[in-house]
Amino acid sequence: MARIDLNHIRHAYGPNPKSDKDYALKEVHHSWEDGGAYALLGPSGCGKTTLLNIISGLIHPSHGQLLFDGQDVTNLSTQERNIAQVFQFPVIYDTMTVYDNLAFPLRNRGVPEPEIDRKVRETLDMIDLASWANKKARGLTADQKQKISLGRGLVRSDVNAILFDEPLTVIDPHMKWVLRSQLKQLHQRFGYTMVYVTHDQTEALTFAQKVVVMYDGEIVQIGTPEELFERPRHTFVGYFIGSPGMNVMPVTLLGGMAQIGGHQVQLPSPAMPTAAGKIELGIRPEYVRLGRQGMPVKIAKIEDIGRHKIVRTRLENQEIAVIVGEGQDIPAEPHIAFDPKGINIYADSWRVGGQ
Amino acid sequence: MEKTWNNKAWFMVLPVLLLVAFSAVIPLMTVVNYSVQDTFGNNQFFWAGAEWFDEVLHSERFHASLGRNLIFSAIILLIEIPLGIVIALNMPRKGWGVPVCLVLMALPLLIPWNVVGTIWQVFGRVDIGLLGHTLANLGINYNYVQNPMHAWFTVIIMDVWHWTSLVVLLCYAGLVSIPDAFYQAAKIDGASRWAVFRYIQLPKMNRVLLIAVLLRFMDSFMIYTEPFVVTGGGPGNSTTFLSIDLVKVAVGQFDLGPAAAMSIIYFLIILLLSWVFYTVMTNYDAER
């Protein structure tokens, strides 16, 4: 297990990158702790997989340095880095049995056979394929195959890190949940450094201690699920995490107040920065109160999703989503009020203030 | 569901039946007809029964050309299949090299058989051929017209030159269908170059390789034009393969009965071997 330092890493797929646009991965400079469980979260094409492949050594970064426990591994091959990686689609060795598939990475490294047997049997139990050990791998279903891929990632105990590239995409929802909890247990038991790429926020938030949100080739925020929820550093994090995402509306700041159209909202702390640029106010639907006091709104739509209702309201031209408890009634002349706890202020999409 | 029976529907099969009859069944039946009869000309035929079959099956000449043909097929398969795999493995997967390699590989396949024969016939001549003359100047006593070993060497090299591309193209098609993730996973798993070939590339090429072996076997077993143009089956009978022998009997000696019997036996051998290949392939598929 190792601490991973990403030292000013940039990557472009084409030759001779000139502007920022040519980079699939713009400047990443972070340290990931030994034994941490990180989730890389972001939309498709934001550079998550690129970053993962740079860590595993399948891609050599255009600029920057990668350190494992303080040692420069930028120029080492994948094999020398001693990394396990699980891919989005199952990769299995067709002609081998399930057992041999799992033993393969160990045999390639010259691990003694009794040790291999012990590790493979242990892993087979973990992924629940023990009874399939002597079957040919090609006859299995897609999720069994993916379990084998997972197993090959977990079978080596001495790896520096285990990387997962959206490994549960092909697995059905129930099994997904089971495997995810197993991974989490494994992490707690053995303290692997794990990096998990996903575009599914639930998956990221349940799996990881720290979620790394990426957007357009950059890391926009690293934080615990709670930090991402309460204090999104970038409006993108606000939109992307949460269901529905954060309400973001243009405002003008006037002393301790924010002006939204013809209405004024009290800000939590009076000393608001007088930042330049496009000023926006962000508030999660969970912090908007629907009642008889505050700003008058029109109701556009109500979505009942079981545990609660999502009320889509309009404040002048601004759409604002509100979460309302299941038992709560919706007044005939609805008004909304913002809980000061949930207010964040953004300048040019980056957070500049709030509680 | 209730099935509708209408015997008029048989008429719809009629065109194809006629076509097959004229293109295959009737010519084949004439051959069968010849194979069981004897003639002394004047369109007079006498019943001969299985006599010709008996004669062909016990003829040393037939055994010899069958043996030569089997050895020939075995040798070219042993050379072309591994060589084809090696070339396919080393062909580029992307960039400008791909079309260049594909065109180069396809070129020999586009040349008509007798032209290939002529090319090599001239190429190997000691007096004017590039190969023959160069070898002679190097002090190697190469002469495919007189030395059976040299004749075999020439015919085999010619076939390798002509047909290895087919194996290459088939293998290449199998190789490019392997997703990148497999190679990446192999790197992560620490697999050696040999292990990548053995456990990833070879299993993916398996089916195309079976097709390649089948096609190359059938084709080499029926080879006629190229050796006929280059060596004419000589020196002596050393490169007389089955089809060359058949033409000698049928057209050269005009022994219609034995030639017809030989054709049928030849046909049955090919049919049998095709069936064996087909069974092996379908069994392999069923196993998957």
Chai-1 contact restraints between the chains, C-beta under 6 A:
chainA,res_idxA,chainB,res_idxB,connection_type,confidence,min_distance_angstrom,max_distance_angstrom,comment,restraint_id
A,L58,B,Q184,contact,1.0,0.0,6.0,A-B,restraint_1
A,T78,B,K187,contact,1.0,0.0,6.0,A-B,restraint_2
A,T78,B,I188,contact,1.0,0.0,6.0,A-B,restraint_3
A,Q79,B,G190,contact,1.0,0.0,6.0,A-B,restraint_4
A,Q85,B,I188,contact,1.0,0.0,6.0,A-B,restraint_5
A,F87,B,A181,contact,1.0,0.0,6.0,A-B,restraint_6
A,V91,B,A181,contact,1.0,0.0,6.0,A-B,restraint_7
A,V91,B,F182,contact,1.0,0.0,6.0,A-B,restraint_8
A,V91,B,A185,contact,1.0,0.0,6.0,A-B,restraint_9
A,Y93,B,Y199,contact,1.0,0.0,6.0,A-B,restraint_10
A,D94,B,P203,contact,1.0,0.0,6.0,A-B,restraint_11
A,T95,B,P203,contact,1.0,0.0,6.0,A-B,restraint_12
A,F104,B,D189,contact,1.0,0.0,6.0,A-B,restraint_13
A,P105,B,D189,contact,1.0,0.0,6.0,A-B,restraint_14
A,P105,B,G190,contact,1.0,0.0,6.0,A-B,restraint_15
A,N108,B,D189,contact,1.0,0.0,6.0,A-B,restraint_16
A,N108,B,G190,contact,1.0,0.0,6.0,A-B,restraint_17
A,N108,B,A191,contact,1.0,0.0,6.0,A-B,restraint_18
A,R109,B,G190,contact,1.0,0.0,6.0,A-B,restraint_19
